[in-house]
Structure formats: structure tokens, C-alpha cells
Amino acid sequence: MNLRPLGDRVVIKKVEVEEKTKSGIVLPGSAKEEPQMAEVVAVGSDILNDEKKKDQIKVGDKVIFSKYAGTEVKIDGEELNVLKLSDILAVVE
């Protein structure tokens, strides 16, 4: 993949989480909500050049993001989202 976000943008890849009901039934993809957890794939230059922002997020972090945030793109068969840093709500540790 060769996608470099500009400014304070972040590229993320959604993480698929297998969901089960309390009785142990695995829910198919069509029955689940869209995941709001993702892995950071790339960060923009404004983030890399700002010490405070640089400490907040880095490539490889798992994050929670706003439900309808960003723009979906498909590159090399991979579905990615490009969104602003402010649309990321939390880093999962």
C-alpha cells in the first residue's frame, strides 16, 4: 500500500471482531454493526512534526473512532478509512 495522508489525517484499517450471542451463536457479518475499532496504518506529517500529537498516536495503535467519521477508500483490494485526528476518540491499550 502506498497511501500517505496529508496534514492531520490518519489512515486506519477496520478490525473485524467476531461477535457471539450469550447463547454462543456466532453472528454473521450482515447481522453485526459496523466496527468502530481500527488499526492505524499511516499518519500525516502534521502529526509526525508535532511532539504532543506524535505522542498521542502512532502506526500500529488500535483506536476507537467516531461512527460516521472519515472517507472510505479501497486500495489494492484493502478497505481503508482516511479521517482527521480529532475523529479518533481513544487508543486501546
Buried (B, 14 or more C-beta within 10 A) or exposed (E): EEEEBEEBBBBBBBEEEEBEEEEEEEEEEEEEEEEBBBBBBBBBEBBEEEEEBEEBBEEEBBBEBEEEBBEEEEEEEEEBBBBBBEBBEEEEE
